[in-house]
Amino acid sequence: MPLSSEKIKTRVQSFLPFLSTEAIDQFIGLCQYEIHKSKDIILESGRTDKYVFLILSGSSRAYSLKENGQELNCHMRSEGYLFGDPRVFENCPQILIIEAIGETHILKFDIAKLESLGYKNAELMQLYIHFLKEIISAFSNRIHAFVSMSSEERYQDLLELNPLYLESTFDKHIASFLGVKPLTLHRIKKKLKIIK
């Protein structure tokens, strides 16, 4: 069921409480509201546009394909977060395929347009910088997890960061995201249930 304009605005305000009502209205004015069913491809690889999206509800995953067709999950995000291929900041084709996990409501927008408007409006520049910080934080966490954590610690870190992922996605996607086989994830989950 589609979200009303009022509900969209309320959600954006809850995700971005530092913005004024006017800035939220300007941001929403840049966006296209879309609803995607589970497994819909929201953004395809090979694109050179600058589209990203804010997740209003639901979750999404970004993956790339190996030559043999194997999917490699790179990122997972849930409501309240920006999502897209970070290559939108470069002038090269994007490599990630972004798929809805369950019904997903999004506000899709051109990040270059937000940046451009930010030079004229301090609040929109603050929003642009907020999104950049979010991307840096996500990458920093991902690198730290793979460099210094065991697979069990990465799973626990994911649980702490955002348990919504675990409610809405398949174990095979979580295993790929954690860099383990599905059987290893099953063992980790079983072990943690015994410990608790």
C-alpha positions in Angstrom: 0.0 0.0 0.0 1.5 3.4 -1.0 2.5 5.8 1.8 0.6 9.1 1.9 2.5 12.4 1.3 2.1 13.1 5.0 3.5 9.7 6.0 6.5 10.2 3.7 7.2 13.6 5.2 6.9 12.2 8.7 9.3 9.4 8.0 11.9 11.7 6.4 11.6 14.1 9.4 12.3 11.2 11.8 15.3 10.1 9.8 16.7 13.6 9.3 15.6 15.5 12.4 18.3 18.2 11.9 16.4 19.6 8.8 13.8 22.3 8.8 10.4 21.6 7.4 11.3 23.8 4.4 14.5 21.8 3.7 12.6 18.5 4.0 10.0 19.8 1.5 12.9 20.8 -0.9 14.5 17.4 -0.5 11.3 15.5 -1.1 10.7 17.7 -4.2 13.9 16.3 -5.7 12.7 12.7 -5.2 10.6 10.1 -6.9 8.6 7.9 -4.6 8.7 4.3 -5.6 7.4 1.0 -4.2 9.3 -2.2 -5.0 8.2 -5.8 -4.4 10.6 -8.4 -3.0 13.4 -9.2 -5.4 12.7 -6.2 -7.7 15.9 -4.7 -9.1 15.8 -1.1 -7.9 19.1 0.0 -9.6 20.8 -2.0 -12.3 24.6 -2.4 -12.8 26.2 -0.6 -15.8 24.4 2.7 -15.1 26.2 6.0 -15.3 23.4 8.1 -13.8 23.7 9.6 -10.3 20.6 8.0 -8.7 20.6 6.8 -5.1 17.7 6.4 -2.7 16.6 6.8 0.9 14.8 3.8 2.2 11.5 4.7 3.8 10.5 1.2 4.8 11.9 -2.3 4.0 15.5 -3.3 3.2 17.7 -3.6 0.2 20.9 -5.4 -0.8 23.6 -4.5 -3.3 25.5 -7.3 -5.0 27.8 -7.9 -7.9 28.0 -11.0 -10.1 31.1 -13.1 -10.6 31.7 -14.6 -14.1 30.1 -17.9 -13.0 26.9 -16.1 -11.9 27.6 -16.2 -8.2 26.2 -13.3 -6.3 28.5 -11.4 -3.9 26.6 -9.3 -1.4 28.5 -6.0 -0.8 26.0 -4.0 1.3 22.7 -4.3 3.0 20.7 -1.3 4.2 17.3 -0.8 5.9 14.9 2.0 6.5 16.3 5.4 7.3 19.5 4.9 5.3 20.8 6.1 2.0 21.6 3.4 -0.6 23.1 3.1 -4.0 26.4 2.3 -5.7 29.2 4.6 -4.4 30.4 4.9 -7.9 27.8 7.7 -8.4 30.6 10.0 -7.2 32.8 8.9 -10.1 32.4 9.1 -13.8 32.4 5.4 -14.5 29.8 2.7 -14.8 28.3 1.4 -11.6 28.9 -2.3 -10.9 26.3 -3.1 -8.1 22.9 -4.5 -8.6 20.5 -3.2 -6.0 17.5 -5.4 -5.1 14.6 -5.0 -2.7 14.3 -7.4 0.2 10.6 -7.6 0.9 8.3 -4.7 -0.1 10.5 -1.6 -0.1 9.4 2.0 -0.2 12.0 4.5 -1.4 12.7 8.1 -2.3 15.0 8.0 -5.3 17.0 11.1 -6.3 20.0 12.4 -8.2 22.8 12.9 -5.7 24.5 15.4 -8.1 21.4 17.6 -8.0 21.3 17.6 -4.2 25.0 18.6 -4.2 24.3 21.4 -6.7 21.4 22.7 -4.7 23.5 22.5 -1.5 25.8 25.3 -2.8 22.7 27.6 -2.7 21.1 26.2 0.5 23.2 25.5 3.6 20.7 23.0 5.0 20.7 20.9 1.8 24.5 21.0 1.9 24.3 19.7 5.5 22.1 16.9 4.2 24.5 16.1 1.4 27.4 16.0 3.9 25.3 13.9 6.3 24.9 11.3 3.4 28.6 11.4 2.7 29.4 10.8 6.4 26.9 7.9 6.4 28.7 6.3 3.4 32.1 6.8 5.0 30.9 5.3 8.2 29.4 2.3 6.5 32.6 1.6 4.5 34.8 2.1 7.6 32.7 -0.3 9.6 32.8 -2.9 6.8 36.6 -2.6 6.4 37.1 -2.9 10.2 34.8 -5.9 10.4 36.8 -7.8 7.7 40.2 -6.8 8.9 39.8 -7.3 12.7 36.8 -9.5 13.4 36.1 -13.2 13.2 33.0 -14.4 11.3 31.1 -14.8 14.6 32.0 -11.2 15.6 31.0 -9.9 12.2 27.6 -11.6 12.7 27.2 -10.1 16.2 28.2 -6.7 14.8 25.5 -7.0 12.2 23.0 -7.9 14.9 23.9 -4.8 16.8 24.1 -2.4 13.8 20.8 -3.3 12.3 18.7 -6.3 13.3 16.2 -5.4 10.6 18.5 -7.1 8.0 18.1 -10.4 9.8 14.4 -10.2 9.9 14.0 -9.5 6.2 16.6 -11.3 4.3 17.7 -14.8 3.5 20.5 -16.6 5.3 22.4 -17.0 2.0 22.5 -13.2 1.5 23.6 -12.7 5.1 26.3 -15.4 4.7 27.6 -13.7 1.5 27.6 -10.3 3.2 29.6 -11.7 6.1 32.0 -13.5 3.8 31.1 -17.0 5.0 29.3 -20.1 3.6 25.7 -20.6 4.6 26.7 -23.7 6.7 29.1 -21.5 8.7 26.4 -19.0 9.3 24.1 -21.8 10.5 26.8 -23.0 12.9 27.3 -19.4 14.2 23.6 -18.9 14.8 23.3 -22.3 16.5 26.3 -21.5 18.8 24.9 -18.1 19.8 21.6 -19.7 20.7 23.4 -22.1 23.0 25.4 -19.4 24.6 22.3 -17.2 25.4 
